[in-house]
Amino acid sequence: MKDISTDKNKIKQLLERSVAEIINKDSLAKKLQSGKILRVKLGIDPTGPRIHIGRSITLLKLKDFQELGHQVVFIVGDFTGQVGDTSDKNAERPMLSADQIKENMVNYLEQVGQILDLGKVEVHYNSEWLEKLSFIEIAKMADAFSVHEFTNRDVIKRRIDAGSRVNMREMLYPIMQGYDSVAIKADVEIGGTDQRFNMLAGRVLTEQAKMPKQDIVMTELINGTDGQKMSTSKGNTIFIDAEPNEMFGVIMSITDEMIIPYFKMLTRIPLEEVEKFEKDLVDKKNPKEIKSKLAYEMVKMYHSVKDADQAAKEFEAVFVKKGKPEKIDEVKLEKGELLITELLVKTSLAGSKSAAGRLVEQGGVRIDEAVIDESTAKIGVHEGMVINVGKRKWVKIKIAK
């Protein structure tokens, strides 16, 4: 039998930190104070192989429940991921193949385990039950919703008003996510504000199944490094499996306006300390100092104190003192001559030749400290050659024997 904490301060933080809305707050508060073990659900579709820190907001909220002793249920949406949720999209999300989803899931739980204690997590893949549903079962669930309810959602209404296509598949997604709650007998579901309609579908379907209606905890959404909504497609993300130096450096690049929201939503630094940082910013204290504390805390969360110390030291050397990192990853290449664009792709410093060309044209590429400013430049590959792109990406060449 689990010991359930009913500590008022911890429950208050759970109900308030990073929370935008709770349905039904009174109901949930009573359940949390009752000492009853709650089944708390969070589902994530593996539409990509890496989880960005925007997802960590809901994972941290799930951890808050876990630390109180409740049973957290993590659902990997291997079935819903194929269908595609367009809740936060201004266009149709393409269907993914089962093979794509399988490939994306390879390290998914490992990443989730950086936040949750997986030994205490009940893990499910929603293909377990969604693949088995019959048409008549789906029809009975669909009967609980009207087309108007779906088309009246802001994101869908805008597309309809603009004359954009909305397909029938999109109408089925909330039913599938809602049925996940029925399948695992959820007492509570956690999700971002963009999931409101889908989570309300869970309330409807749990009631239809003669179960108590699930309560809903909606968390706020976070902006990316450029101040816009975090999105992998925009390239403004920070991934929770990023290497320490990369994570530290990217966090140091966020806009000053995001420092406090990141502290509040992406860490569990006591809010009293965050309020002091907020006051320091109002009092015109150097934001870089406070941002450095944020970067340090996040590297420590996902790696270790040692890694955070080293990342802070590297950042100081490379960005403040304009030096070279103490440790540079080696890449093996054959001796010879390559176009600079080919070299950047082969060393994984650029994802494509066109991207490499843009980096060169922007003046962000150096070889042995010399700027390369022509995308047609041919480079002689030699032992010990150091290539850096911008301030964070460095590699050293080792000639393959």
LINSUL-V76736 format. One record per backbone hydrogen bond with DSSP energy under -1.0 kcal/mol. NH is the residue of the N-H (numbers start at 1). CO is the residue of the C=O. E is the energy in kcal/mol with one decimal. If there is no record, write none. Layout:
BEGIN
((NH,CO,E) (NH,CO,E))
END
This chain:
BEGIN
((5,68,-2.7) (11,7,-2.4) (12,8,-2.4) (13,9,-2.2) (14,10,-2.4) (15,11,-2.2) (16,12,-1.0) (17,13,-2.7) (19,16,-1.8) (20,218,-3.0) (21,218,-1.5) (23,216,-2.4) (28,24,-2.6) (29,25,-2.9) (30,26,-2.1) (31,27,-1.9) (32,28,-2.6) (33,29,-1.7) (40,71,-2.7) (41,188,-3.1) (42,73,-2.1) (44,75,-2.3) (47,45,-2.2) (53,238,-2.9) (55,52,-1.9) (59,55,-1.7) (60,56,-3.1) (61,57,-1.6) (62,58,-2.2) (63,59,-2.0) (64,60,-1.9) (65,61,-1.6) (66,62,-2.3) (67,63,-2.8) (69,66,-1.4) (70,65,-2.0) (71,38,-1.7) (73,40,-3.5) (74,122,-2.0) (75,42,-2.9) (76,124,-3.0) (77,44,-2.5) (78,76,-2.3) (81,77,-2.1) (83,79,-1.3) (84,80,-3.0) (89,86,-1.8) (96,82,-1.5) (101,97,-2.2) (102,98,-2.4) (103,99,-2.3) (104,100,-2.3) (105,101,-1.6) (106,103,-1.0) (108,105,-1.4) (111,107,-1.8) (112,108,-2.3) (113,109,-2.4) (114,111,-1.5) (115,112,-1.9) (116,112,-2.5) (118,116,-1.2) (120,117,-2.2) (121,118,-1.3) (122,72,-2.4) (124,74,-2.3) (126,76,-1.7) (128,125,-2.5) (130,126,-2.4) (131,127,-1.1) (138,134,-2.2) (139,135,-2.7) (140,136,-2.1) (141,137,-1.8) (142,138,-2.7) (143,139,-1.5) (144,141,-1.7) (145,142,-1.9) (150,146,-1.3) (151,147,-2.9) (152,148,-1.7) (153,150,-1.4) (157,153,-3.5) (158,154,-2.4) (159,155,-1.0) (160,156,-2.4) (161,157,-2.9) (162,158,-1.6) (163,160,-1.4) (164,159,-3.0) (176,172,-2.0) (177,173,-2.6) (178,174,-2.5) (179,175,-2.3) (180,176,-1.4) (183,179,-2.9) (184,180,-1.8) (186,181,-2.4) (187,39,-2.6) (188,39,-2.0) (189,215,-2.2) (190,41,-2.7) (191,217,-2.0) (193,219,-1.3) (195,192,-2.1) (196,193,-1.4) (199,195,-2.6) (200,196,-2.3) (201,197,-1.7) (203,199,-1.2) (204,200,-2.1) (205,201,-2.5) (206,202,-2.3) (207,203,-1.8) (208,204,-2.2) (209,205,-1.8) (210,207,-1.9) (211,206,-2.8) (215,187,-3.0) (216,23,-4.1) (217,189,-2.7) (218,21,-3.1) (219,191,-2.3) (220,18,-2.7) (224,228,-4.6) (225,236,-2.0) (227,224,-1.9) (230,222,-1.7) (236,231,-1.2) (240,51,-2.6) (242,239,-1.7) (247,243,-3.0) (248,244,-2.7) (249,245,-2.4) (250,246,-2.7) (251,247,-2.3) (252,248,-1.8) (253,250,-1.3) (254,251,-1.4) (258,255,-1.8) (259,256,-1.4) (262,258,-2.3) (263,259,-2.1) (264,260,-2.7) (265,261,-2.7) (266,262,-2.4) (274,270,-1.7) (275,271,-2.4) (276,272,-1.2) (277,273,-2.0) (278,274,-2.4) (279,275,-2.1) (280,276,-2.4) (281,277,-2.1) (282,278,-1.9) (283,279,-2.3) (284,281,-1.5) (285,280,-3.0) (289,286,-1.1) (291,287,-2.8) (292,288,-2.1) (293,289,-1.3) (294,290,-1.8) (295,291,-2.7) (296,292,-2.5) (297,293,-2.3) (298,294,-2.3) (299,295,-2.3) (300,296,-2.3) (301,297,-2.1) (302,298,-2.0) (303,299,-1.8) (308,304,-2.3) (309,305,-2.7) (310,306,-2.3) (311,307,-2.7) (312,308,-2.2) (313,309,-1.9) (314,310,-2.6) (315,311,-2.5) (316,312,-2.1) (317,313,-2.1) (318,314,-2.9) (319,315,-2.7) (320,315,-1.1) (321,316,-2.6) (323,317,-4.1) (331,396,-2.5) (333,398,-1.9) (338,379,-2.4) (340,377,-2.6) (343,339,-2.5) (344,340,-2.3) (345,341,-1.5) (346,342,-2.7) (347,343,-1.7) (348,345,-1.5) (349,344,-2.2) (350,344,-1.4) (356,352,-2.4) (357,353,-2.5) (358,354,-1.9) (359,355,-2.0) (360,356,-2.2) (361,357,-2.5) (362,358,-1.7) (363,360,-1.8) (364,359,-2.2) (366,388,-2.5) (367,370,-2.6) (368,386,-3.2) (370,367,-2.0) (372,365,-2.6) (377,374,-1.7) (379,338,-3.7) (381,336,-3.4) (384,397,-2.9) (385,382,-1.7) (387,395,-2.7) (388,366,-2.4) (389,393,-2.4) (390,364,-3.0) (393,389,-1.5) (395,387,-2.4) (396,329,-2.6) (397,385,-2.7) (398,331,-2.5) (400,333,-2.6))
END
